[in-house]
Amino acid sequence: MDRGWKELLWPLVTLAGIVSSLILFWEQIRDQLQELLQKIASMEIDPRARRFKLRFAQQVKHAKARAKVISEIVAANRSLPVDDYLINRAEQAARDVVLEAWGAIKQTMYDACAAGKIPLTPAVRIPQAVRRLVKANAVDPSLAYLINLLYDLGQELADNPRLKPMGTDAVVYREITNDIVDWFMLRILSPGKREEPKRQQTVIARNFRQLQGGASFSPPRPGHPTALLIAVGGSLRGRRFSIEKEHFWIGRDSDNDLPIPGDAFVSGRHASLRFKQGNLFISDQGSRNGTFLNKKKVVGVSEVRWGDQIQLGESTFQVSEASVR
């Protein structure tokens, strides 16, 4: 029996050695194989799709260099950075990232024309709107060039479902468009950034009332909002929503005062804003993922102040002054 065990032990030791070597070898090549598989998966058979991916990368790199000054201006004026911690960007396709940002920059151009009282019709395309903004001295030609470059890339992607950029290039595209949208908010769209004498007096009076504990929000009514919610993050980025009711509902359903469709993180009736005695309050309506005020989860009822940021799902809104009354 002892001899039989000795004869069996040697093959087992040899087999164990081979298995250990294979495990060590697999650990060494595993990362290389994963990288190779990712490269194979990203290869395009369609020559047009491959050319687009390469051109998209080159154009985005060029746009990033051109947008350096705008990015610096926006970074210096951002009061609160917008976090994407509720969004798993790894699960969002690169194509969707670009199209979402493209939609935001289109909406921003229309809003900029409306703010500057530049006439538009439904047939006016973005390049035409940009030309009118240049003619009105709202933007300079270098910024117009950058907007048109990004718009053309997004339009080409939207026209052909077979095209898609690399994930890293899509993220850079989104970052550049976010900076452009924020620049327009700072210079054109945000009501509190360009204060004429009358507005300055109103802001001073409002701040004095806040210091004295008095009302800071005017009573809302149709056509006379108490405040604006400016979307600074998410699919609605760049759009503005007027609070013209004492009880203002926000959620995914279309019958909300501020509907946020297509967001899996937003509940049907997610949150509400209520005006009371010159103050504005926000409360969560039992949503699945919560409502956040300046990055803190709203529990019960929280008071809202000028400049605060409200986050629901993928969208973030900044509370801004509506108009001088």
N, C-alpha and C positions, 0 to 999 in steps of 0.2 A: 504494500500500500504506500509506504514512504517513497519508494522508487517511482510509483505511478504519479504521486503528487509532484515530485520533482520534475518529471517529464512534462507535466501539464503546466507547471508554474512558469517555465521559460517562455512558452508562446504567449501566456497572459501578460507577462512583463513586457514582451515585445509589442503586443497589441496596445497596451496602455501607453507605451512610448510613442507609438505612431499616432494615437488619438490626441495625445498632448501636443505633438508637433503640428497636427492639423489645426487644433484650436488656436495655437499661437500664430500660425500662418494666416488663419482666417481673420484674426484680430488685426493683423498687420495690413491686410489688403481690403478689409471691409470698407473703410472710409474711401479708399481709392475707387472701389467698385460703385459705391453710392454716388460719388461725384461723376463717374463715367455714365451711370444710368441717367442721372439728371441731364447731362449734356446730350445724351441720345434722345431723351424725352423732349428736349427743347429744340431739336433739329426740325427744320421745316422742309418738307418735300416740295411744296409749292414755291417756285422761284420768286413769284411776286411777294408772297408772305415773308420769305427770307430777306428780300431786299427791303421791305418795309421795316422789318425788325432792326436791321442794321442802320437804315436811314433815321428811324425814330430815335435810336440811341445817339446818333451824331447830332441831330437837331436839338434834342433835350440837353445834351452837353453844351451846345452853343447857347441855348436859351438860358441855362443856369449862369453862364458867364455874363450874359447881357443883363440878367436880373440881379446882379450883386448889389447894386446901389439900392434898389427897391427893397431887397431883403434886409439890408442894414437899417433902412428907415423904419420898416415895419417892426423889426426886432427891438429897436430903441423905443418904440411907442406902445408896444404890447403891455397892457397892465396885468393881464392874466393869461398865461399860455393855455391853449386848449389841449387837453389830454385825450388820447384815444384808447384809454384803458378798458372801455366797455366794448371795443371793437377788436376782433381777432383778425388783423390784416393778413395773416398768413392764409386764412381761409377765403379771402376776397380775391377773385381773379384779377390779374393785371389789367385786363381789358376793362373790367368794371370800374377799377380805380380811376383809369383815365377818363372814361365816359362820365363818371360822377363829377370829376373836377372840371371837365369840359362843359357840362351843364351849368355848373356854378359860375364859370367865367362868362358864359352867354347871358345868364340872368343878370349878372353884375353890369354888363354893358347896357342892357335895356334899362336897368334901374338908374344908371348914371345919366343916360339920356333923359329919363323922366325927371330926375332931380335938377338937371340943367335946363328943363323945359325945351328940349330939342325934339321936334315933332318926329314921330315914327309911325309907320303903318305895319300891319302884320306881314307884309311882303318884304320889309327891310331886313336884310341879312346882317350878320355881325360885322363884316368888313365895311359895309356902308355906314353902320352905326359908329364904328371907330373913326371913320373919316369925318363924320359930323362932330364927334368929340374933339378931334384935332382942330377942325375949323373953328370951333367955339373956344379954343385954347384951354380946354379941360385937361387934355393930355398932350404930351409932346410927341413928335414923330418917332423917337426911339422906343418909347413905351408902346406906341401903336404898332410898330414893327413886331415887337415881342408878343403882343396880344394876337396879332394875325398869324404869327408862326404857330403858336400853341393852338389856336382855333383850327387852322388847316390840318394839323396832325390829328386832332380830335374828330374833325369832320370826315377825314379819310377812314379813320377807324370805324366810325359809326356807319359809313356807307357800305363797308365790306365786313360781314361777320366772320370771315375766314382770317382776317388780320388780327394779330395780337403782339404787344410789345413784351420785352423782358420785364420781370417783376421789379427789378431794381430801377429800371428806367421809368416804369409807371409811377413808382413812389416819388422819384425826382420831379416828374411832370406835375404830380399833385402838390408837392411842396412849392413849386414855382407859382402855380395858379393860386394856391392859398395866399401867398405873399401879395400877388396882384390884387386879389379880392380885398385883402386887408388894407392895402394901400388906398383903394377906392373908398373904403369905409372911413379911413382916416382923413382923406382929402376932399371927398365929394359926398358920400352917402351918410356918414354919421352926423346927426344934427348938432351935436355938442362940440364939434371940432372947429367950426368957423363961426365965431360969435360976433355978430354986429353989436353996436352999442346997446340997442334995446334988449337983445338976448343976454348980454353981459349983465345988465341990470336985473333981468329976471333970474339968472343963475345966482347972483349975489343974494337977492331976496329969498330965493328958495333955500340956499345954504343957511341964511340967518334963521329961517323958520325951523330948519332941522336942528340947529344949535339950541333954539329955544324950546324944542320939543313939540313944535307945531306941525301942521299938515305939510307934506312935501309933494303929494300927488293931487292933481286937480280931479274933480268928479268926471268920470268918463261918460260920454254920450255919443251917439252916431255922428260921425264927422268931426268929433272933438275928442281924440284919444287921450287917455291919461298918461300913456307911455308907449314906447315901441319895443318890440322884441326883435333884435337883429340877429339873424342866424350867422354864427361865426364858426360853425362846424357841422358836418353832416351833409346829407343830400340837399338840404334847403339852404346851404351856405350862400350868403349874399342877399337873401330875401329879407324883407321887413314885414312885421305883422303888428297892426295897431290894436291896442287894448281899448275898445270902445264900449265895454260892458262892465258892470260892477262884478259880475261873476263870469270869468273867462276860462273856458275848458280847453285842455290840450290832450291829445291822444292820437291813436292810430286810426280810429273810425272817422269817416268823412263828415259826420255831423258835429265834430268839435269845432270850436272857434279857430283853433290852430291845428289842423289835421297833419299828421306825420305818417303818410302811407308807406307801406312796404318795409317797415322797420320791425324786425322780429323782437327787438328789445323793448319796444314801446307797447303798452297795453291799450285796449280800446278806449277806456277813460283813464288816462294815466295820472294827470295832475290838474289842479285848478288854481287860478289866481283870483283873489277877491279884494275889491276895493272897499275900505271902511274908514270913514272919518279922516280922509286925507292920507291914509296909509295903504300900502299894498302888501298882501300876504299870500304865501304859496303853501299848498298842502298836497301831499301825495294821496291818491285815491285808491290805495291798496294795490298798486302796480306790482308786477312780478320782480322787476329789476331796480325799483326805487327811483326817486327824484333827488337830484343833487343841486345844492345852492353853494356856489364857490367851492366846489369839490367836497362839500360835507353833505352827508345824506340827510334829507329832510325827514324829521320825525315830528309828527303832529303838525303844527302850524309854525312857519318861519316868516319873519318880516323881510321884505325885499326892499333894497335901496338902489339908488342910481349907480350904474356901473356894475351891478352884480351879474354873475353868470349862472344860468339855469341849464342843467344838463338832464336830458331824457334820452335814454338809449344812445344812438349815434349822433344825436343833434345837441348842439350847445347854442344858447341864445343869450345875448347881452341886453340888459335893461337900459334903454336910452331915453332921453327926453324926446317927446313927440313934437311939440311946436310951441311957439310963444303965443300966449292968449292975452 
